[in-house]
Structures are given as C-alpha cells and as structure tokens.
Amino acid sequence: MKQFIQHLQIKHKLIIIIMSTVIFTLLLVTSALVIGERYTTRQSMADKLLTVSKIIADRSTAALSFDDQTVAIEVLTALDHEPSVILGCIYDDSRSLFAMHTRPPVHAYKSEPPQPASASTTLFASCPSAPQQDGYRFWEKNFELYQSIMLEGELIGIVYIRATLDRLNERLMQFILLVMSMISFAGVVAYFLASKQQAIISRPILDLANFARKISIKADYTERLPPGPNDEIGTLNRSFNDMLEQIHKRQLARDIAEQALSEREQDLVVTLNSIGDAVIVTNINGQITRMNPVAEQLTGWSFEDAREQSLKTVFPIVDASTGKPIDNPVEKVISTGETVFLSNHTTLIAKDGSQLQIADSAAPIRNRENNILGLILVFNDVTEQYHLREAAAKSERNLQSIMDNSPAAIHVIDAQGYFTFINQQFENLFHLRHEEVAGKRLSDILPLSIAQEIQNNDATVLSTEQSLETEEVFHQSDGMHTYASTRFPLFNEDNDVYAVCSITTDITEKRQQEEQLRRSQKMDALGKLTGGIAHDYNNLLGIIMGYAEVLNDRLEHNPGLRKYVLDIERAARRGSKLTQKLLSFTRHKSSDANILDINCLLLEQKLMLEKTLTARISLVFDLSNELWPVWLDSGDLEDAIINISINASHAISSNGQLTFRTHNEHLNSMDAQLQHLPAGDYVLLSITDNGKGMNEKTREQIFDPFFSTKGEQGTGLGLSQVYGFVKRSGGEIKVHSEAGKGSRFALYFPRSHEPDINTQTETNIRKSDLRGSETLLVVDDEPTLVELAEEILSAQGYRVLCAHNGEQALTLLKKNHVDLMLSDVIMPIMDGYQLADQVQKRYPHIKIQMTSGFADDRHNLMPDNTLHQNLLYKPYASNTLLVHVRSLLDTPLTKTAQSGETLNPLNRDRKIKTEPLTVAPRLNTESSSENRLAGRTILIMDDEADVRDLFELALTKLGCNTILTSNSDETIAHYQRALHNRTPVDAVILDLSVPGSIGGAEVAAKIRALHAEAIIIVSSGDSTGSEMAHFQDYGFDGALEKTFNRKKIQQLLERILK
C-alpha cells in the first residue's frame, strides 16, 4: 500500500490525504456515538429489570413463607409485561428451585413426582441449578439477573430473571445504519472539494518536474525556468535555475581535469608495473583498484579478475603459527590513519591454495586535504628467510631450555672479562638476574678475592685454549659453599677464542658427606680406645664392688664401718656409670635395648626435666598419636634427651621454651639418601629451643669428642655420646641452627617390627590400676560411640551418664554430681568447646576431657588452649581412654594463692606459676612456599618431543605430575578420562599451533565445554602473536613463551593456581 501511494501523482496524494483525514475523523465520531448508544440502552434495560426484580422479590415473600408455589408462579407472570423477559425463577432459602415462569408458561412444583422428558421439563431444566450472588450480567445474546428475597433482614429466597437482547441489538443496528449513511454522504462531498482544490499546489510542481525531465534528457544546462510567483514555488524555480548554472560551470572544469587525470593515470601505471615488490591499491571500502604484475604473480589473481574485489578475497592471510585468519589491514589503516606492519609470521594463501610467507606493510592514501582515500599494500615473498629464521629460533629455544633446566650453573665471559650469558640455575644460585649481570665483570658481583681467583682461571683457559677443572669455596647467605667448575674455551668462525664457558656444580653436600664420614671414622677410633680403657676399668670396679658387698654383709652390727662400705659401693656405682658413658663411644657395646614407646618415655621424664631445667624453661610436648615402636636402650635415650636439654638450657639466657615433637615418617629412596639412611619407616624425635643458636663453625664441631663451648664447665662428651648412641641404634642425627635463632636436633630412629613380649603383662598391670568409682558424663552425638565409652568405663567400675548433645549434658549436670566430663568436639547446635566453656563457668570442679576424630581450628576461639592440647583423638583404644581418664582424675585440683579458688587442672590460669603439660598443634611441613606446586597434575600438548621432554623435566623438579600429549585428540581424551576418574587436571598447557591437528584455541574451547572451570595456558614460540599478547581475550588464563625456564613456569603456575 505504501509503495502504491508513493508512485501516485502529487494531486492524487493530496486527495488521498484530505479524504483519509475526513473519513478517519467521521469514524471516530461514529464509534463514539455507537458505543454511547449501546451502553445507554443496556444500562436502561438493566435498571428497568432490576426494579422489576425487586418488586417480584417483595411480592413473593408470602409465597415463600407459606411454601405456596402457586402464588409464586402468579407473581412471576408479571414478567409477561416485559417483552424481552423469557424466563423467571424463584429459589427458596435452601437455594432449590421453588417456581418458574417462561413464555409460554410452564409450572413445576417440588412435590410433583418425576415425569418423562417433555417440553415442559426441558424448560424447567433451563433455570440455573444453583443461584448466584446478587447482580446481573450480559452474556452472549442474553441478560440475567439475581435478586435476594429478604424478610426481616433474613434471606428467604432468590429471584432469577433472564431476558433476550434481540430487541436491543436490533435497535442498535438501526442506529448504526443511519450513522453510516451520513458518513457516506460526507465522504462524497469531501472528495469533490479535494479534487477541485489540489490543483492550486500540484500544477506548478508538475511543470517543474516536466522541465527537469527535459533537461535530463537533452543534457542542455543552458535553458532556464520562468521565475514564478513570490511564494515557495517561485523560490523552488529560482533555486533550480541556480543549480543549472553551477552544473554548467562544473562540467567545463571536469572536462579539463579528466584530460589531466588521464595523463597522470598513464604515468602511474608505468611506475607501478616497474616496482619489484608486490603492490595492491584499494579504495576506502577495501576494494582493489590497482595491482602490479608482481602482486598478480604472488596472489595468483589477474588484475582484471581482482578489480573491485574485496582485499580479503584476493589477499587472504593467516597466522603461520596458528593457522587462524589475520585481521585485514584495511580497517586498521582506515580507522587509525597510520602505517600498519604485519608480523613476521604472516602466510599468504594464493588463489591456487599455495602458501607463501610474506613481509608486508599497509599505508593510507591521502588527498591534499589529508583525507584518506584508500590504502596501498606492499609485500614480498620471504618464505625461504622465514624457514631459516624459524629453524634458528627453534634451535635457540631448545638450547636455552636445556641450559635453563640444567642443574649446573652455566655462564659465559668474553675475552675482556664481561658476562655475556648466564642460565637460570646461575640466577637462582647467586640471586642475580641476567639484566643485573650482563655487561659486568666478576669483580662487580663477587668478593674481590674470589673474583680474582676465577679471573686467573679464565685467563689460563684463554691462553692455553684448553679446558680446566677447579674448585672454589666462598660464603653465601646460607653458609659456606664449595663449587666444582669446568671451564672450556669458545671459538669463533676464525678458530679464535672469544669467550670462556664455565659449568659450575655445587658439591657442598658431597664435601659435607665426606666430612661426616671422616667424623664417623674418628668416632670409631675413639670408641675403640675408650672401649679398651673402660673394659679394664670395669674389671677393677667389679672387684671393688664385689668385696664391698661382702663387707656390707659381715659388718651388719658395726654401723660405723658399714657406713664407709656403703660410701665405697656408692662411689663404685658412680664409676660404673662413667664406664657406661665411655663404652657408649663404641658401637659394639652390649645394649639393653628393647621395644620402646618414645612418647611414654618423654612423659615419664617430664617431671625430672622440669626440675632439672628449672621453671625458667617452659616445656612443650607435641606428641604424635599412634607413634611407631622403636628398638632402643631406654637409658641411652634418657641420657641423650638430658644432654640435649641441658645444652639447650645453657643456650637460653633468661626464660625460654624447649619443644619436644614426635611423629612417624616414611623416607623414600630420595629422601633417605638426603638423610644418609636406608629407605623405610622412621620415628622422628626433634628437640627445639629458642636460645642463642650456633654459627656454622660451632655447628660443624659439636659432635667431636672433648669439644665444648662452656670452657671448664663442660667435658665435651655429652653430644659425642648422643651421636654414638644414635649411630649405634641405626639412626641419624641432624642439627639445624643459626646464630640468634635457636637450635633444632632431629633424631631419626628406625621403626621396629619386633613383637613386644612384655605388652600383655604391662597392659594387665595398667588396667588393674585404672579402675574407679567416680561419676563420668559422656557427651557425643553418635549413639554408638556413647555406648562404647559407657561399656569401657562401666567395666572399670565408673558410674556413667550419657548425653547426645550439649543441651542434654547441661540438663544432666543440674541433677547429678559429676567428677569428669568426656565430650566430643564436633556436635550440632553446641559444639564440645562451647559446652566445655559453659561447664567451666558453672561447675569449675568438673574435670574435662575432649575427644575428636580430627583436629580443627575452632579451639582457636577458646581463651584457654589446654583442652585442645590434651585432646584424645578418635579412634582410641580402651586402654588409652582409661589412661587419659584415670590420669586426669588423679590430677589434684589447684588453688590460687590469692583467693583459694578451685581451678580445673587442665584450665591454666595466669596466676599459676608452674606450667602444665603443653601439647602443641602439629606442623604441616608440606605447605611451605618452596613446595606449593607439589602434587599438582599438569597436562601438556605439544607436537615437538624435545619441548615435551623439557616441560616434563621442569615440572617434575617442581614436584608436579605430568601428562604429555602430541595432538588434540590425545589431549581431549586424557582430560575426559581425568574427569571420569575424578582425578582432575590442575592446569593444561596447549601449544598454539600443532600441524595436522586443530590448534590450541580450538582444543581450549572443547575442554571448556567439558569443564567450564578448567585452567588453560597457551604456549608459543612467538610472543608477538595476538593470542599470546592478549591471551585473556581468547579465553586463556595465562601465556608461556617457549623460551621458558623452570622459574618462569613456577611463577606462572603459582600465580594462576594460588
């Protein structure tokens, strides 16, 4: 319709506009009149019938009151005076049909028996089965109304009236026909007037259009229109004449310019065809306008075929690394107005499908007003140079990766003594970056004496042109280090030496092992010497002690002399102990070793250590549950603990802390080799103080016999005996100490698998001492554990109360006297520590033992940490439970000196000076910053086996597990398998371009479809590509250039996986 109107003459358009306006206005008025009439007639009908219904309701009250249906029907006959009413119904107060009236009338009564179906019954059934609320409605062609029948304010029935709308609709239709007749007449008059008046406007416009058509056909711009009247039409005529004048002048100028342009075009074609590089020119829309023969040859397109084609079609380029299309330079040049240089990894795909590596640039073409008219693209074939450059870059990457992943420190110094290269291990070893070393001499980064020594060695290599092996010793931040270096000359193409390469290995540990071997041999020799002396000395002591016992028996009635004999015997026994210490230097001493629990020994020695070390030394015990047994001489271990503890107390100037820790440790072959032990299971006992520590010189001599830092106060034999005892026991002792930072002695003892023949007897003895009659409260949300604890404790004579949560426990405490509460830590609503806090406040006499299946951090919120330190871990043996309970019950309550307030023995108070047993939380030694990547699984996809090997070497040294693949199918299959086995991959490293397979970006998309949260890193040898420079835009979590080293991989993974 719109297109039809657009093609009409202007006079017809004017007529249509006028007619449509008139008709639309009349239709609006007519619609308003019809709607108003319809509403008025319907409302009038409703009001009238509502009045009738109220009259009928009033008249039918008597009939309903006396249950007279005949009267009710007579009342309904009054509806016959309303022609539109077709049905009237009356319902009683039970909402049942009472009477009805129709045209013709049909009467029915409730008391009549059922009749066969007839016209009357059909009409009777037309009444609604149940009346509705008061009101009326119009539906379809009917009107219906409900009116309540009220008597003295009570509902006794309902009137229903139904009327037809036929008469109402007929009247409305007559009104509509009348209005439509009037509209038709008005339309005819409007059309006649519009046809006459439109000519005033349309005729001048038609004259102008005919003149313009004439000018267009003849192209004669010298003719002119008459000026016309002084209105808009006259202005249009004059403007059209001015336009003709301008066109005429411009046509003359264009003819002159076209002649000059034709001459310049010929010169440009000759120049363009003479250029040795390929040249393509486009307009501002990227359509090709020029092309020289070299461009035709490289693209495979002739200029005739390429003319007006899009540059994207004739010049398709992709990234050589990824195979992905590269953005066409047209948009960038047009938008920025700057020259664009494409990367060195650009591949042109010719029309026949062949591929060429090209170097190209695109620049804008500007006119004199500096407006951009298009662009010129210049490129050339660099395929051969590209392959040579890629091969060299790959070789350089491989060499760099090999050097950086080498465990040896490698550096190159030129003939003038300046650094030209260092590898990653050199940076790690000396804490220097390549940027800090490049162009500097040895004397700029090393002490002068060491630098001079190394420079002399380099000078020897330069002068002799032979390799040289040397050792250097110098101090670093963590102590003295010994390095073995191999130096060799580097020759240029003229066979002249231009630099010295040095490969340096840290052999400090090897030298320490040799020193340890020498020390061990020295101890063996000393043991043999002292063993011989002690042997003879023991013979003499045996004689003395034997006769002393004889004299003691015979001088029973001579107390004076017997006192001297006892002194002799006491002195002999002291001498015997001294020989035992001398014999401890030999590893062939006959030992009294047996199965030993180090935890039990430490707890037995606690009181003695407290008295020996005095109150200024606080003892902390961090003892592992389920500690493995060992085969040791308990006396030797006691002596070792006392010796180390006394030395620690001397190293602590005022108040300090001494910590005893035990735990099981399995040493694999690598870890065992570092500890100089066979692989296997070991029990580690560590003793740590916060004293003044030791320097390196002292630390190297502490196990030497007769070495002492205490002058005349020490014998120098204490730690030598410890060393001999540990070695004799098949273990190892390690010392970690720094001046001002304390010392830590780590004693490794092999686990014993021998059966303990004394266990049953000792257990029976302990159980016989673990009985009691006290009242205990067991609190645990696990009913089975409550029953178990009740069974164990009741069997030993205890009275046991049980609760399954904190609220039950507090209720029982209100009604019963309880001596000890055994509570689980993890419980709903109120946990064990919250319950313990309430019990300590309300019942301070009750002792508390906490138990838990694991240690969490909720005890950190408690003001007192003792409950956690004495925690009983599940699952526990019955004897362990009984020992904890009996020990706690036997511990006397403490009273403060100031107020006499009774305190829980496990609830430390600041007023108590004596420190109780402290069990510190376990330390997680595997969460150090050096081992944050340990155990991570990394999936690597790269088509080059050398690169995969380098990745595996670097990641293995970082403690990671690796999965190596060479193509996309393997990669996706491995990732799916990992998800299926619920052993997820922590990170995926994808090569950006894999020949014969989809690239890294496509693989990343498939992995994301499997696992949206996957961590994916892109890897490429070219860091300038868009996927590497803007890896976030391509959905990668990081980018890794293939000139990587272990440190770069570690930094990237730690940042992404933190």
Sequence and secondary structure as in RCSB ss.txt:
>XXXX:A:sequence
MKQFIQHLQIKHKLIIIIMSTVIFTLLLVTSALVIGERYTTRQSMADKLLTVSKIIADRSTAALSFDDQTVAIEV
LTALDHEPSVILGCIYDDSRSLFAMHTRPPVHAYKSEPPQPASASTTLFASCPSAPQQDGYRFWEKNFELYQSIM
LEGELIGIVYIRATLDRLNERLMQFILLVMSMISFAGVVAYFLASKQQAIISRPILDLANFARKISIKADYTERL
PPGPNDEIGTLNRSFNDMLEQIHKRQLARDIAEQALSEREQDLVVTLNSIGDAVIVTNINGQITRMNPVAEQLTG
WSFEDAREQSLKTVFPIVDASTGKPIDNPVEKVISTGETVFLSNHTTLIAKDGSQLQIADSAAPIRNRENNILGL
ILVFNDVTEQYHLREAAAKSERNLQSIMDNSPAAIHVIDAQGYFTFINQQFENLFHLRHEEVAGKRLSDILPLSI
AQEIQNNDATVLSTEQSLETEEVFHQSDGMHTYASTRFPLFNEDNDVYAVCSITTDITEKRQQEEQLRRSQKMDA
LGKLTGGIAHDYNNLLGIIMGYAEVLNDRLEHNPGLRKYVLDIERAARRGSKLTQKLLSFTRHKSSDANILDINC
LLLEQKLMLEKTLTARISLVFDLSNELWPVWLDSGDLEDAIINISINASHAISSNGQLTFRTHNEHLNSMDAQLQ
HLPAGDYVLLSITDNGKGMNEKTREQIFDPFFSTKGEQGTGLGLSQVYGFVKRSGGEIKVHSEAGKGSRFALYFP
RSHEPDINTQTETNIRKSDLRGSETLLVVDDEPTLVELAEEILSAQGYRVLCAHNGEQALTLLKKNHVDLMLSDV
IMPIMDGYQLADQVQKRYPHIKIQMTSGFADDRHNLMPDNTLHQNLLYKPYASNTLLVHVRSLLDTPLTKTAQSG
ETLNPLNRDRKIKTEPLTVAPRLNTESSSENRLAGRTILIMDDEADVRDLFELALTKLGCNTILTSNSDETIAHY
QRALHNRTPVDAVILDLSVPGSIGGAEVAAKIRALHAEAIIIVSSGDSTGSEMAHFQDYGFDGALEKTFNRKKIQ
QLLERILK
>XXXX:A:secstr
 HHHHHTS HHHHHHHHHHHHHHHHHHHHHHHHHHHHHHHHHHHHHHHHHHHHHHHHHHTHHHHHTT HHHHHHH
HGGGGGSTTEEEEEEEETTS EEEEEESS     TTS    S HHHHHHTTS SS  SSEEEEETTEEEEEEEEE
ETTEEEEEEEEEEE HHHHHHHHHHHHHHHHHHHHHHHHHHHHHHHHTHHHHHHHHHHHHHHHHHHHH  TT   
    SSHHHHHHHHHHHHHHHHHHHHHHHHHHHHHHHHHHHHHHHHHHH SSEEEEEETTSBEEEE HHHHHHH 
  HHHHTT BHHHHS EEETTT  B   HHHHHHHH S EE  TTEEEE TTS EEEEEEEEEEEE TT  EEEE
EEEEEE HHHHHHHHHHHHHHHHHHHHHHT SSEEEEEETTSBEEEE HHHHHHHT  HHHHTT BGGGTS HHH
HHHHHHHHHHHHHH S EEEEEEEEETTEEEEEEEEEEEEE TTS EEEEEEEEEE HHHHHHHHHHHHHHHHHH
HHHHHHHHHHHHHHHHHHHHHHHHHHHHHTTT HHHHHHHHHHHHHHHHHHHHHHHHHTTSTT     EEE HHH
HHHHHHHHHHHHH TTEEEEEEE TT   EEE HHHHHHHHHHHHHHHHHH SSSEEEEEEEEEEEE HHHHHHT
TS SEEEEEEEEEE S    HHHHHHTTSTT  SSGGG  S HHHHHHHHHHHTT EEEEEE TTS EEEEEEEE
B  S  TTHHHHHHHHHHT     EEEEE S HHHHHHHHHHHHHTT EEEEESSHHHHHHHHHHS  SEEEEES
  SSS HHHHHHHHHHH TT EEEEEESS  SGGGGSS  HHHHT EESS  HHHHHHHHHHHHHS  EE TTT 
 EE TTS  TT  S          TT  GGGTTTT EEEEE S HHHHHHHHHHHHHTT EEEEESSHHHHHHHH
HHHHHTT   SEEEEES  TTS  HHHHHHHHHHH TT  EEEEES TTSHHHHTGGGGT SEEEESS  HHHHH
HHHHHHH 
